[in-house]
Amino acid sequence: MNLSCPLNSFPYKPTGECVGDQEKITYWGSYPTTLCCGNVLEALSQSLALHANNTSNIFLSSDQWSDCSNHFLQPLGAPANSCRFNNLFEGSSRCSSFLPSFINEQDSYRDAQGNCTNFNTSFDDVCENCINAIANARESILNHYQANNNNTERAICGVAVITYLASWKAEDLASMDDFYRCLPALDKLGSAVKVALAMLIATVRLMLVIALIKHVTGKNKPPKSAHLKEMNTWSGLYRFSRAEIKNAINYHNEKKCLGRGSVGRVYKGVLPSGQVVAIKQIYKSNTSDSLRREVKGLSRVRHPNLVCLFGYCIEDGEQYLGKTLS
């Protein structure tokens, strides 16, 4: 292990989302990667936030990045090649080269600072204001560089804004945790903007295309009720009640969070039998597809060094997965 590498601050640990085929996503509304690598990007950003807090430099130099990025990505193995993190170092682009003094002068960034604090008041309301402010700050900097149509600059600029915002919270881990828990909402914001733009360009054409797609694919795509029916009949998996999940997580009134990913949080749980398990709570912002995808991947895993799925819970809009601890 390279102890001098700044990325060791938040070492990444692989999750069940890295099992099987890698779905391509746009993380934080701007960074093209995979579902597995989205979690890596979050850990990477947190490490860089601590680095920025200590040095006032957002990204590592090219030599530092070359020296420790491979070590940081090593736990991923083969999927690391699809992460597309090869340009997240100082000098690789305009958005990776600006100084903190520049971003501090931007009104949109100062607005983001004000809106991305104090999540304890009302998380949903603060989070909504925060992600809108982050998107505005990113667009403002892209406008400055005249790079709005450059997807590479957009991706790196998004990471730079988020990381530098997090650097102001680096010494308050609870505040940093709330901040990163809010960020998946950026994906919904990006999708909404794209849909609105498409409707403004060609509303009638878009409606015709949607109608045609629904007609062609509707027969083969199971409705949501069918998805839920599939979940109810998953062979070999125990279906927990929400009360059972809550009791397991709050065993002896102790609630311990083991980790967090783009899909949800993982808690330590203790079953009535005394067995210690990992319980993953899927964020409400995710669809049932997130749960189905994990069940399909993990229910086939049988290896002494990997977690195995043995149960799930779907009740009152909440979704959980129960996994053994290796």
FIFILUM-524739 format. One line per 5 residues: number of its first residue (from 0); for each residue x, y, z of C-alpha. Coordinates in nm, 2 decimals. Layout:
<pts>
NUM> X Y Z  ...
</pts>
This chain:
<pts>
0> 0.00 0.00 0.00  0.13 0.35 -0.09  0.08 0.53 0.24  0.17 0.87 0.08  -0.11 0.85 -0.17
5> -0.39 1.11 -0.08  -0.65 0.87 -0.22  -0.60 0.64 0.08  -0.81 0.88 0.29  -1.13 0.70 0.18
10> -1.03 0.36 0.04  -1.29 0.21 -0.19  -1.43 -0.13 -0.11  -1.62 -0.32 -0.38  -1.99 -0.39 -0.34
15> -2.25 -0.62 -0.49  -2.31 -0.36 -0.76  -1.98 -0.47 -0.92  -2.11 -0.83 -0.98  -2.21 -0.92 -1.34
20> -2.25 -0.70 -1.64  -2.17 -0.33 -1.59  -2.46 -0.09 -1.67  -2.34 0.24 -1.81  -2.48 0.55 -1.63
25> -2.41 0.92 -1.62  -2.32 0.98 -1.25  -2.40 1.31 -1.08  -2.57 1.42 -1.40  -2.25 1.47 -1.59
30> -1.99 1.19 -1.55  -2.02 0.89 -1.79  -1.92 0.57 -1.61  -2.07 0.25 -1.48  -2.29 0.17 -1.18
35> -2.00 -0.01 -1.01  -1.76 0.28 -1.08  -2.01 0.54 -0.96  -1.94 0.43 -0.60  -1.56 0.45 -0.67
40> -1.61 0.81 -0.80  -1.78 0.90 -0.47  -1.49 0.76 -0.26  -1.24 0.93 -0.50  -1.41 1.27 -0.46
45> -1.41 1.24 -0.08  -1.04 1.16 -0.08  -0.97 1.46 -0.31  -1.19 1.68 -0.09  -0.96 1.61 0.21
50> -0.67 1.67 -0.02  -0.81 2.01 -0.13  -0.88 2.10 0.24  -0.51 2.03 0.32  -0.34 2.17 0.01
55> -0.59 2.41 -0.17  -0.54 2.20 -0.48  -0.85 2.02 -0.60  -0.69 1.75 -0.82  -0.36 1.56 -0.79
60> -0.07 1.63 -1.02  -0.03 1.40 -1.31  0.26 1.22 -1.13  0.06 1.18 -0.81  -0.23 1.05 -1.01
65> -0.02 0.80 -1.20  0.14 0.68 -0.88  -0.17 0.60 -0.68  -0.48 0.58 -0.90  -0.39 0.22 -1.00
70> -0.37 0.13 -0.63  -0.70 0.30 -0.56  -0.87 0.11 -0.84  -0.70 -0.23 -0.77  -0.99 -0.38 -0.56
75> -1.21 -0.35 -0.87  -1.00 -0.58 -1.09  -1.12 -0.60 -1.45  -1.42 -0.36 -1.42  -1.17 -0.07 -1.34
80> -1.10 -0.04 -1.72  -1.45 0.09 -1.77  -1.44 0.36 -1.50  -1.30 0.63 -1.74  -1.10 0.80 -1.46
85> -0.79 0.85 -1.67  -0.83 1.23 -1.69  -0.90 1.33 -1.33  -0.57 1.50 -1.27  -0.45 1.86 -1.27
90> -0.38 1.99 -1.61  -0.58 1.74 -1.81  -0.85 2.00 -1.90  -0.95 2.36 -1.83  -1.19 2.25 -1.55
95> -0.91 2.05 -1.38  -0.67 2.34 -1.39  -0.85 2.63 -1.23  -0.74 2.75 -0.88  -0.96 2.77 -0.58
100> -0.93 3.15 -0.59  -1.11 3.14 -0.92  -1.40 2.93 -0.81  -1.44 3.13 -0.49  -1.50 3.44 -0.69
105> -1.80 3.29 -0.88  -2.13 3.40 -0.75  -2.29 3.07 -0.85  -2.04 2.88 -0.64  -2.09 3.09 -0.34
110> -2.47 3.03 -0.38  -2.40 2.66 -0.39  -2.20 2.69 -0.07  -2.49 2.85 0.10  -2.75 2.60 -0.03
115> -2.55 2.28 0.05  -2.53 2.32 0.42  -2.74 2.24 0.73  -2.91 1.93 0.59  -3.06 1.87 0.94
120> -3.33 2.13 0.90  -3.52 1.95 0.62  -3.31 1.71 0.41  -3.54 1.69 0.10  -3.58 2.07 0.07
125> -3.21 2.15 0.13  -3.11 1.87 -0.11  -3.33 2.01 -0.39  -3.19 2.36 -0.35  -2.83 2.21 -0.33
130> -2.84 2.01 -0.65  -2.99 2.30 -0.84  -2.72 2.53 -0.71  -2.45 2.27 -0.80  -2.58 2.24 -1.16
135> -2.59 2.62 -1.19  -2.23 2.65 -1.06  -2.11 2.39 -1.31  -2.29 2.56 -1.60  -2.15 2.90 -1.50
140> -1.79 2.77 -1.50  -1.85 2.60 -1.84  -1.98 2.93 -1.97  -1.67 3.10 -1.86  -1.46 2.85 -2.05
145> -1.70 2.84 -2.34  -1.71 2.47 -2.31  -2.09 2.40 -2.27  -2.08 2.15 -2.55  -1.77 1.97 -2.44
150> -1.88 1.65 -2.25  -1.53 1.58 -2.11  -1.51 1.93 -1.96  -1.87 1.90 -1.83  -1.78 1.57 -1.65
155> -1.45 1.70 -1.50  -1.60 2.04 -1.41  -1.89 1.86 -1.22  -1.64 1.66 -1.02  -1.44 1.97 -0.95
160> -1.74 2.17 -0.82  -1.86 1.88 -0.60  -1.52 1.80 -0.46  -1.44 2.16 -0.37  -1.78 2.20 -0.20
165> -1.71 1.88 0.00  -1.37 2.01 0.10  -1.54 2.28 0.31  -1.70 1.99 0.50  -1.40 1.77 0.52
170> -1.36 1.80 0.90  -1.73 1.73 0.96  -1.79 1.37 0.85  -2.17 1.38 0.93  -2.21 1.69 0.71
175> -2.00 1.53 0.43  -2.21 1.21 0.45  -2.54 1.41 0.41  -2.39 1.60 0.12  -2.29 1.29 -0.08
180> -2.62 1.12 0.01  -2.80 1.41 -0.17  -2.59 1.40 -0.49  -2.77 1.11 -0.67  -3.06 1.35 -0.72
185> -2.84 1.53 -0.97  -2.90 1.23 -1.21  -3.28 1.31 -1.20  -3.21 1.68 -1.25  -3.00 1.60 -1.56
190> -3.26 1.37 -1.70  -3.53 1.63 -1.65  -3.33 1.90 -1.83  -3.27 1.67 -2.13  -3.64 1.58 -2.16
195> -3.75 1.95 -2.14  -3.50 2.05 -2.41  -3.62 1.77 -2.64  -3.98 1.87 -2.59  -3.89 2.24 -2.68
200> -3.71 2.13 -3.00  -3.97 1.89 -3.14  -4.28 1.83 -2.91  -4.49 1.67 -3.18  -4.22 1.45 -3.31
205> -4.12 1.34 -2.96  -4.48 1.24 -2.88  -4.50 1.03 -3.20  -4.17 0.86 -3.12  -4.28 0.78 -2.76
210> -4.61 0.64 -2.89  -4.43 0.42 -3.14  -4.18 0.29 -2.89  -4.46 0.21 -2.64  -4.65 0.02 -2.91
215> -4.35 -0.18 -3.02  -4.20 -0.26 -2.68  -4.51 -0.26 -2.47  -4.60 -0.63 -2.53  -4.26 -0.75 -2.42
220> -4.20 -0.52 -2.12  -4.36 -0.64 -1.80  -4.56 -0.38 -1.60  -4.45 -0.27 -1.26  -4.71 -0.50 -1.11
225> -4.54 -0.79 -1.28  -4.21 -0.68 -1.14  -4.35 -0.69 -0.79  -4.51 -1.03 -0.86  -4.16 -1.15 -0.97
230> -4.02 -1.02 -0.64  -4.28 -1.20 -0.44  -4.19 -1.53 -0.60  -3.81 -1.52 -0.59  -3.71 -1.88 -0.52
235> -3.51 -1.95 -0.21  -3.51 -1.59 -0.07  -3.68 -1.50 0.26  -3.92 -1.21 0.26  -3.87 -1.00 0.57
240> -4.13 -0.76 0.71  -4.02 -0.41 0.77  -4.06 -0.46 1.14  -3.81 -0.75 1.12  -3.56 -0.53 0.93
245> -3.60 -0.24 1.18  -3.54 -0.47 1.47  -3.24 -0.63 1.31  -3.08 -0.29 1.23  -3.16 -0.14 1.57
250> -3.05 -0.44 1.77  -2.98 -0.33 2.14  -3.06 0.02 2.02  -2.74 0.04 1.83  -2.76 0.14 1.46
255> -2.43 0.10 1.27  -2.37 0.20 0.91  -2.12 -0.02 0.73  -2.10 0.18 0.41  -2.28 0.36 0.13
260> -2.31 0.33 -0.25  -2.50 0.51 -0.53  -2.80 0.28 -0.47  -2.83 0.27 -0.10  -2.67 0.24 0.25
265> -2.55 -0.08 0.42  -2.62 -0.14 0.79  -2.51 -0.40 1.04  -2.80 -0.62 1.15  -2.85 -0.90 1.40
270> -3.12 -1.15 1.35  -3.32 -1.31 1.64  -3.10 -1.62 1.60  -2.79 -1.40 1.67  -2.66 -1.42 1.32
275> -2.48 -1.10 1.21  -2.58 -0.98 0.86  -2.55 -0.68 0.63  -2.88 -0.51 0.55  -2.88 -0.27 0.25
280> -3.15 0.00 0.24  -3.22 0.11 -0.12  -3.27 0.49 -0.15  -3.62 0.58 -0.22  -3.50 0.79 -0.52
285> -3.41 0.46 -0.70  -3.66 0.25 -0.89  -3.75 -0.12 -0.83  -3.50 -0.20 -1.11  -3.22 -0.13 -0.87
290> -3.35 -0.39 -0.63  -3.42 -0.64 -0.91  -3.07 -0.59 -1.06  -2.90 -0.66 -0.73  -3.11 -0.97 -0.65
295> -3.04 -1.12 -0.99  -2.67 -1.06 -0.95  -2.62 -1.15 -0.59  -2.87 -1.45 -0.57  -2.63 -1.64 -0.80
300> -2.32 -1.56 -0.59  -2.19 -1.85 -0.39  -1.83 -1.79 -0.28  -1.67 -1.79 0.06  -1.51 -1.45 0.01
305> -1.82 -1.27 -0.12  -2.15 -1.17 0.04  -2.45 -1.39 -0.04  -2.81 -1.27 -0.06  -3.06 -1.46 0.15
310> -3.36 -1.22 0.19  -3.53 -0.89 0.10  -3.81 -0.66 0.21  -4.05 -0.45 0.01  -4.30 -0.26 0.22
315> -4.46 0.09 0.22  -4.22 0.22 -0.04  -3.91 0.10 0.14  -3.68 -0.17 0.00  -3.41 -0.37 0.18
320> -3.17 -0.66 0.10  -3.03 -0.90 0.35  -2.68 -1.03 0.29  -2.44 -1.26 0.48  -2.12 -1.11 0.61
325> -1.80 -1.28 0.48
</pts>
